[in-house]
């Protein structure tokens, strides 16, 4: 995208702003060897469009104070601190750790 930005940038922006842009199917990357999983990946153009849209709507959507991945919410370390405080205070009795990678790994990408 960076190399072709001069030819494609304005067209891409017009497509997105008109609502005509369509995401491409994700690409499966890597070989299936020795139990290694193939990764699904957006194209560079799709990744750029998704990031641009996310930045444009960021202030329009409500956010929860415990969404540690958002800028200014403390990040992963703060998330761990909050969980430890909640467990120590009795607010929560247990922590449930999800396997988001495993969840996406088992979706049929074909």
C-alpha positions as a Markdown table, in Angstrom:
| # | Residue | x | y | z |
|---|---|---|---|---|
| 1 | Unk | 0.0 | 0.0 | 0.0 |
| 2 | Unk | 2.8 | 2.4 | 0.8 |
| 3 | Unk | 4.5 | 1.9 | -2.5 |
| 4 | Unk | 1.2 | 2.4 | -4.5 |
| 5 | Unk | -0.3 | 5.1 | -2.3 |
| 6 | Unk | 0.1 | 7.8 | -4.9 |
| 7 | Unk | -2.0 | 5.9 | -7.4 |
| 8 | Unk | -4.5 | 4.2 | -5.1 |
| 9 | Unk | -4.9 | 6.4 | -2.0 |
| 10 | Unk | -7.5 | 8.9 | -3.2 |
| 11 | Unk | -9.5 | 6.2 | -4.9 |
| 12 | Unk | -9.5 | 4.0 | -1.8 |
| 13 | Unk | -10.6 | 7.0 | 0.4 |
| 14 | Unk | -13.5 | 7.8 | -2.0 |
| 15 | Unk | -14.6 | 4.2 | -2.0 |
| 16 | Unk | -14.7 | 4.1 | 1.9 |
| 17 | Unk | -16.4 | 7.4 | 2.2 |
| 18 | Unk | -19.1 | 6.5 | -0.3 |
| 19 | Unk | -19.6 | 3.1 | 1.4 |
| 20 | Unk | -18.6 | 1.2 | -1.7 |
| 21 | Unk | -15.5 | -0.5 | -0.2 |
| 22 | Unk | -15.8 | -4.3 | 0.4 |
| 23 | Unk | -13.4 | -6.3 | 2.5 |
| 24 | Unk | -11.5 | -9.1 | 0.7 |
| 25 | Unk | -11.5 | -12.7 | 2.1 |
| 26 | Unk | -8.8 | -13.1 | 4.7 |
| 27 | Unk | -5.6 | -14.8 | 3.5 |
| 28 | Unk | -4.4 | -18.0 | 5.1 |
| 29 | Unk | -0.7 | -17.6 | 5.8 |
| 30 | Unk | 1.9 | -20.3 | 6.6 |
| 31 | Unk | 2.2 | -24.0 | 5.9 |
| 32 | Unk | 0.5 | -26.7 | 7.8 |
| 33 | Unk | 3.6 | -28.5 | 9.1 |
| 34 | Unk | 4.3 | -30.2 | 12.4 |
| 35 | Unk | 1.1 | -29.1 | 14.0 |
| 36 | Unk | 1.6 | -25.4 | 13.3 |
| 37 | Unk | -1.6 | -23.5 | 12.7 |
| 38 | Unk | -2.1 | -21.4 | 9.6 |
| 39 | Unk | -2.9 | -17.8 | 10.4 |
| 40 | Unk | -5.7 | -15.7 | 8.8 |
| 41 | Unk | -4.6 | -12.2 | 7.9 |
| 42 | Unk | -6.3 | -9.2 | 6.3 |
| 43 | Unk | -4.7 | -7.8 | 3.2 |
| 44 | Unk | -2.7 | -4.5 | 3.7 |
| 45 | Unk | -5.5 | -2.5 | 2.1 |
| 46 | Unk | -8.2 | -4.1 | 4.2 |
| 47 | Unk | -6.1 | -3.6 | 7.4 |
| 48 | Unk | -5.6 | 0.1 | 6.5 |
| 49 | Unk | -9.4 | 0.6 | 5.9 |
| 50 | Unk | -10.3 | -1.2 | 9.1 |
| 51 | Unk | -7.9 | 1.0 | 11.1 |
| 52 | Unk | -9.1 | 4.1 | 9.4 |
| 53 | Unk | -12.7 | 3.3 | 10.2 |
| 54 | Unk | -11.9 | 2.4 | 13.8 |
| 55 | Unk | -10.1 | 5.7 | 14.3 |
| 56 | Unk | -13.0 | 7.6 | 12.7 |
| 57 | Unk | -15.7 | 6.1 | 14.9 |
| 58 | Unk | -13.7 | 5.8 | 18.1 |
| 59 | Unk | -15.2 | 8.9 | 19.7 |
| 60 | Unk | -18.8 | 8.0 | 18.6 |
| 61 | Unk | -19.0 | 4.6 | 20.4 |
| 62 | Unk | -19.4 | 4.2 | 24.2 |
| 63 | Unk | -16.5 | 2.6 | 26.0 |
| 64 | Unk | -16.4 | 0.8 | 29.3 |
| 65 | Unk | -13.9 | 1.9 | 32.0 |
| 66 | Unk | -12.6 | -1.7 | 32.2 |
| 67 | Unk | -11.6 | -1.9 | 28.6 |
| 68 | Unk | -7.9 | -1.9 | 29.4 |
| 69 | Unk | -6.9 | -2.1 | 25.7 |
| 70 | Unk | -8.1 | 1.4 | 25.1 |
| 71 | Unk | -5.6 | 4.3 | 25.3 |
| 72 | Unk | -5.6 | 5.9 | 28.7 |
| 73 | Unk | -7.2 | 2.9 | 30.4 |
| 74 | Unk | -4.0 | 1.4 | 31.8 |
| 75 | Unk | -3.3 | -1.5 | 29.4 |
| 76 | Unk | -2.6 | -5.1 | 30.4 |
| 77 | Unk | -0.8 | -4.3 | 33.6 |
| 78 | Unk | -3.7 | -2.3 | 34.9 |
| 79 | Unk | -6.1 | -5.0 | 33.9 |
| 80 | Unk | -4.1 | -7.6 | 36.0 |
| 81 | Unk | -4.1 | -5.1 | 38.9 |
| 82 | Unk | -7.8 | -4.7 | 38.8 |
| 83 | Unk | -8.4 | -8.4 | 38.7 |
| 84 | Unk | -6.1 | -9.0 | 41.7 |
| 85 | Unk | -7.8 | -6.2 | 43.7 |
| 86 | Unk | -11.3 | -7.7 | 42.8 |
| 87 | Unk | -10.2 | -11.2 | 43.9 |
| 88 | Unk | -8.6 | -9.9 | 47.1 |
| 89 | Unk | -11.6 | -7.8 | 48.1 |
| 90 | Unk | -14.1 | -10.6 | 47.4 |
| 91 | Unk | -15.8 | -8.7 | 44.6 |
| 92 | Unk | -15.1 | -11.7 | 42.4 |
| 93 | Unk | -14.7 | -15.3 | 43.5 |
| 94 | Unk | -12.7 | -16.5 | 40.5 |
| 95 | Unk | -11.1 | -15.4 | 37.2 |
| 96 | Unk | -12.1 | -17.0 | 33.9 |
| 97 | Unk | -9.4 | -16.8 | 31.3 |
| 98 | Unk | -10.7 | -17.2 | 27.7 |
| 99 | Unk | -8.7 | -18.6 | 24.8 |
| 100 | Unk | -9.6 | -16.1 | 22.1 |
| 101 | Unk | -6.8 | -17.4 | 19.8 |
| 102 | Unk | -8.3 | -20.9 | 20.1 |
| 103 | Unk | -11.8 | -19.5 | 19.4 |
| 104 | Unk | -10.6 | -18.0 | 16.1 |
| 105 | Unk | -8.4 | -20.9 | 15.3 |
| 106 | Unk | -11.3 | -23.2 | 15.1 |
| 107 | Unk | -13.5 | -21.1 | 12.8 |
| 108 | Unk | -13.5 | -22.5 | 9.3 |
| 109 | Unk | -11.8 | -19.9 | 7.2 |
| 110 | Unk | -12.4 | -21.5 | 3.8 |
